[in-house]
Amino acid sequence: MKILLLEDDIILGETLEEMLQEARYDVHLVRDGEEAAEATFDSLYDLYILDINVPKINGFKLLEELREAGDDTRVIFISALSDIASITKGFRLGAEDYLKKPFYPEELLVRIEAKFTNLQKLIVHGAITFNPQNSEVFKNDQLLSLGDVQLPLLRFFIQNIGKTVLKENILDLMQHPSENALRVAVNKLKQTTDWEIQNIRGVGYRLEKS
C-alpha cells in the first residue's frame, strides 16, 4: 500500500515514516502542502496522511482542492488542532479519520490498518468482482484465469474507477512496456471484462463508472 505523508515536523515525520516502512508500507514523506499537491499529480496513493498547519498549502485547503479535482483517496488528518470546529471541518471535507496530537505512533498504525482492512472488501464493477486479498477475479460468478499482463491492469483500473490514470503509470505495470503492447493489453481487457475504458488522448485511460 502506498501512503503520502504530509508532516512538517522533521522528527515526527521521520518517526512515522520509519514505523510505517517497518510495517511494510510504501511511504512518501513531504514537508509542505505544495510538495504534497505535486506528489499527487505524479503518483497514485492508497492513503493520504495530512497534517493541517503546514507551510504553503494547509491540510484543509489541500484536501479541498483534491476533492474538487475528483480525487477520492482516503485521508487521515493528524493535527494539534483539537477543537470541535477543526475536527468537524476535517470530516466534512471528506477525511476518514482525525488523530489529535500528541499521539502514540502505534495508534496511527492501528488506524491505518483499520482503513486498509476496509479496502480489502470485494470490489464490483459491471459483471466483474475482484477480491484484493487474493486477486481472484470473477465474471458473472465464474472464476477467470488472467495472465501476468491482464491481472495487474485489471487490479489497477478497478481500484481507480472514474479516475483518469496516466499512461506512464500503466506502462510501469507491464513487464515489456511499449505503446503497442499497452493498446493491445487494454483492448484485450475491455473484451474480457466488457468494461468501458476510455482512451484519453495524450494522457492515459479512464475506466468509466457504471
Contacts in CASP RR format, 6 or more apart in sequence:
PFRMAT RR
TARGET T0000
AUTHOR 0000-0000-0000
METHOD contacts of the structure
MODEL  1
MKILLLEDDIILGETLEEMLQEARYDVHLVRDGEEAAEATFDSLYDLYIL
DINVPKINGFKLLEELREAGDDTRVIFISALSDIASITKGFRLGAEDYLK
KPFYPEELLVRIEAKFTNLQKLIVHGAITFNPQNSEVFKNDQLLSLGDVQ
LPLLRFFIQNIGKTVLKENILDLMQHPSENALRVAVNKLKQTTDWEIQNI
RGVGYRLEKS
1 25 0 8 1.000
1 26 0 8 1.000
1 46 0 8 1.000
1 47 0 8 1.000
1 116 0 8 1.000
1 119 0 8 1.000
2 25 0 8 1.000
2 26 0 8 1.000
2 28 0 8 1.000
2 43 0 8 1.000
2 44 0 8 1.000
2 45 0 8 1.000
2 46 0 8 1.000
2 47 0 8 1.000
3 20 0 8 1.000
3 25 0 8 1.000
3 26 0 8 1.000
3 27 0 8 1.000
3 28 0 8 1.000
3 45 0 8 1.000
3 46 0 8 1.000
3 47 0 8 1.000
3 48 0 8 1.000
3 49 0 8 1.000
3 112 0 8 1.000
4 28 0 8 1.000
4 30 0 8 1.000
4 36 0 8 1.000
4 39 0 8 1.000
4 40 0 8 1.000
4 43 0 8 1.000
4 45 0 8 1.000
4 47 0 8 1.000
4 48 0 8 1.000
4 49 0 8 1.000
5 13 0 8 1.000
5 16 0 8 1.000
5 17 0 8 1.000
5 20 0 8 1.000
5 27 0 8 1.000
5 28 0 8 1.000
5 29 0 8 1.000
5 30 0 8 1.000
5 49 0 8 1.000
6 30 0 8 1.000
6 31 0 8 1.000
6 32 0 8 1.000
6 33 0 8 1.000
6 36 0 8 1.000
6 48 0 8 1.000
6 49 0 8 1.000
6 50 0 8 1.000
6 51 0 8 1.000
6 54 0 8 1.000
6 59 0 8 1.000
6 62 0 8 1.000
7 13 0 8 1.000
7 16 0 8 1.000
7 29 0 8 1.000
7 31 0 8 1.000
7 49 0 8 1.000
7 51 0 8 1.000
7 54 0 8 1.000
7 78 0 8 1.000
8 31 0 8 1.000
8 32 0 8 1.000
8 51 0 8 1.000
8 53 0 8 1.000
8 54 0 8 1.000
8 55 0 8 1.000
9 51 0 8 1.000
10 31 0 8 1.000
13 29 0 8 1.000
14 29 0 8 1.000
15 105 0 8 1.000
16 27 0 8 1.000
16 29 0 8 1.000
16 49 0 8 1.000
16 105 0 8 1.000
16 108 0 8 1.000
17 27 0 8 1.000
17 29 0 8 1.000
19 105 0 8 1.000
19 106 0 8 1.000
19 108 0 8 1.000
19 109 0 8 1.000
20 27 0 8 1.000
20 109 0 8 1.000
20 112 0 8 1.000
21 27 0 8 1.000
23 109 0 8 1.000
25 112 0 8 1.000
28 39 0 8 1.000
28 43 0 8 1.000
28 45 0 8 1.000
30 36 0 8 1.000
30 39 0 8 1.000
31 54 0 8 1.000
31 55 0 8 1.000
32 54 0 8 1.000
32 55 0 8 1.000
32 56 0 8 1.000
32 57 0 8 1.000
33 54 0 8 1.000
33 55 0 8 1.000
33 56 0 8 1.000
33 57 0 8 1.000
33 58 0 8 1.000
33 59 0 8 1.000
33 62 0 8 1.000
34 55 0 8 1.000
34 56 0 8 1.000
34 57 0 8 1.000
35 56 0 8 1.000
36 48 0 8 1.000
36 50 0 8 1.000
36 57 0 8 1.000
36 59 0 8 1.000
36 62 0 8 1.000
37 57 0 8 1.000
37 62 0 8 1.000
37 65 0 8 1.000
37 66 0 8 1.000
39 45 0 8 1.000
40 48 0 8 1.000
40 66 0 8 1.000
40 71 0 8 1.000
40 73 0 8 1.000
43 169 0 8 1.000
44 160 0 8 1.000
44 165 0 8 1.000
44 169 0 8 1.000
45 73 0 8 1.000
46 73 0 8 1.000
46 74 0 8 1.000
46 116 0 8 1.000
46 119 0 8 1.000
47 73 0 8 1.000
47 74 0 8 1.000
47 75 0 8 1.000
47 76 0 8 1.000
47 112 0 8 1.000
47 115 0 8 1.000
47 116 0 8 1.000
48 63 0 8 1.000
48 66 0 8 1.000
48 73 0 8 1.000
48 74 0 8 1.000
48 75 0 8 1.000
48 76 0 8 1.000
49 75 0 8 1.000
49 76 0 8 1.000
49 78 0 8 1.000
49 108 0 8 1.000
49 112 0 8 1.000
50 59 0 8 1.000
50 62 0 8 1.000
50 63 0 8 1.000
50 75 0 8 1.000
50 76 0 8 1.000
50 77 0 8 1.000
50 78 0 8 1.000
51 59 0 8 1.000
51 77 0 8 1.000
51 78 0 8 1.000
51 79 0 8 1.000
52 58 0 8 1.000
52 59 0 8 1.000
52 60 0 8 1.000
52 77 0 8 1.000
52 79 0 8 1.000
52 81 0 8 1.000
52 86 0 8 1.000
53 79 0 8 1.000
53 80 0 8 1.000
53 81 0 8 1.000
57 65 0 8 1.000
59 77 0 8 1.000
60 89 0 8 1.000
60 90 0 8 1.000
60 93 0 8 1.000
63 75 0 8 1.000
63 90 0 8 1.000
63 93 0 8 1.000
63 94 0 8 1.000
63 95 0 8 1.000
64 93 0 8 1.000
66 73 0 8 1.000
67 93 0 8 1.000
67 94 0 8 1.000
70 163 0 8 1.000
71 163 0 8 1.000
74 96 0 8 1.000
74 115 0 8 1.000
74 119 0 8 1.000
75 94 0 8 1.000
75 95 0 8 1.000
75 96 0 8 1.000
75 97 0 8 1.000
76 95 0 8 1.000
76 96 0 8 1.000
76 97 0 8 1.000
76 98 0 8 1.000
76 99 0 8 1.000
76 108 0 8 1.000
76 111 0 8 1.000
76 112 0 8 1.000
76 115 0 8 1.000
77 90 0 8 1.000
77 95 0 8 1.000
77 97 0 8 1.000
77 98 0 8 1.000
77 99 0 8 1.000
78 99 0 8 1.000
78 101 0 8 1.000
78 103 0 8 1.000
78 108 0 8 1.000
79 86 0 8 1.000
79 98 0 8 1.000
79 99 0 8 1.000
79 100 0 8 1.000
79 101 0 8 1.000
80 100 0 8 1.000
80 101 0 8 1.000
80 102 0 8 1.000
81 87 0 8 1.000
81 100 0 8 1.000
82 100 0 8 1.000
82 101 0 8 1.000
87 98 0 8 1.000
87 100 0 8 1.000
90 98 0 8 1.000
91 98 0 8 1.000
96 115 0 8 1.000
97 111 0 8 1.000
97 115 0 8 1.000
99 107 0 8 1.000
99 108 0 8 1.000
99 111 0 8 1.000
119 132 0 8 1.000
120 132 0 8 1.000
120 133 0 8 1.000
121 132 0 8 1.000
122 129 0 8 1.000
122 130 0 8 1.000
122 131 0 8 1.000
123 129 0 8 1.000
123 130 0 8 1.000
123 132 0 8 1.000
123 158 0 8 1.000
123 159 0 8 1.000
124 130 0 8 1.000
125 158 0 8 1.000
125 161 0 8 1.000
125 195 0 8 1.000
125 207 0 8 1.000
125 210 0 8 1.000
126 193 0 8 1.000
126 194 0 8 1.000
126 195 0 8 1.000
126 210 0 8 1.000
127 139 0 8 1.000
127 140 0 8 1.000
127 193 0 8 1.000
127 194 0 8 1.000
128 137 0 8 1.000
128 138 0 8 1.000
128 139 0 8 1.000
128 154 0 8 1.000
128 158 0 8 1.000
128 193 0 8 1.000
128 195 0 8 1.000
129 137 0 8 1.000
129 138 0 8 1.000
129 139 0 8 1.000
129 141 0 8 1.000
130 136 0 8 1.000
130 137 0 8 1.000
130 138 0 8 1.000
130 154 0 8 1.000
130 155 0 8 1.000
130 158 0 8 1.000
131 137 0 8 1.000
132 155 0 8 1.000
132 159 0 8 1.000
135 151 0 8 1.000
135 155 0 8 1.000
136 143 0 8 1.000
137 143 0 8 1.000
137 144 0 8 1.000
137 146 0 8 1.000
137 151 0 8 1.000
137 154 0 8 1.000
138 144 0 8 1.000
139 192 0 8 1.000
139 193 0 8 1.000
144 192 0 8 1.000
146 154 0 8 1.000
146 192 0 8 1.000
148 175 0 8 1.000
149 174 0 8 1.000
149 175 0 8 1.000
149 185 0 8 1.000
150 185 0 8 1.000
150 188 0 8 1.000
150 189 0 8 1.000
150 192 0 8 1.000
152 173 0 8 1.000
152 174 0 8 1.000
153 170 0 8 1.000
153 173 0 8 1.000
153 185 0 8 1.000
153 186 0 8 1.000
153 189 0 8 1.000
154 189 0 8 1.000
154 192 0 8 1.000
154 193 0 8 1.000
156 165 0 8 1.000
156 169 0 8 1.000
156 170 0 8 1.000
156 173 0 8 1.000
157 165 0 8 1.000
157 189 0 8 1.000
157 195 0 8 1.000
157 197 0 8 1.000
157 205 0 8 1.000
157 207 0 8 1.000
158 207 0 8 1.000
160 207 0 8 1.000
161 207 0 8 1.000
161 209 0 8 1.000
162 206 0 8 1.000
162 207 0 8 1.000
162 208 0 8 1.000
162 209 0 8 1.000
163 206 0 8 1.000
163 207 0 8 1.000
164 200 0 8 1.000
164 203 0 8 1.000
164 204 0 8 1.000
164 205 0 8 1.000
164 206 0 8 1.000
165 204 0 8 1.000
165 205 0 8 1.000
165 206 0 8 1.000
166 203 0 8 1.000
166 204 0 8 1.000
167 182 0 8 1.000
167 202 0 8 1.000
167 203 0 8 1.000
167 204 0 8 1.000
167 205 0 8 1.000
170 182 0 8 1.000
170 186 0 8 1.000
170 204 0 8 1.000
170 205 0 8 1.000
171 177 0 8 1.000
171 178 0 8 1.000
171 182 0 8 1.000
174 181 0 8 1.000
174 182 0 8 1.000
174 185 0 8 1.000
186 197 0 8 1.000
186 199 0 8 1.000
186 205 0 8 1.000
189 195 0 8 1.000
189 197 0 8 1.000
190 196 0 8 1.000
190 197 0 8 1.000
195 207 0 8 1.000
195 208 0 8 1.000
196 207 0 8 1.000
196 208 0 8 1.000
197 205 0 8 1.000
197 206 0 8 1.000
197 207 0 8 1.000
197 208 0 8 1.000
198 205 0 8 1.000
198 206 0 8 1.000
198 207 0 8 1.000
198 208 0 8 1.000
199 205 0 8 1.000
200 206 0 8 1.000
END
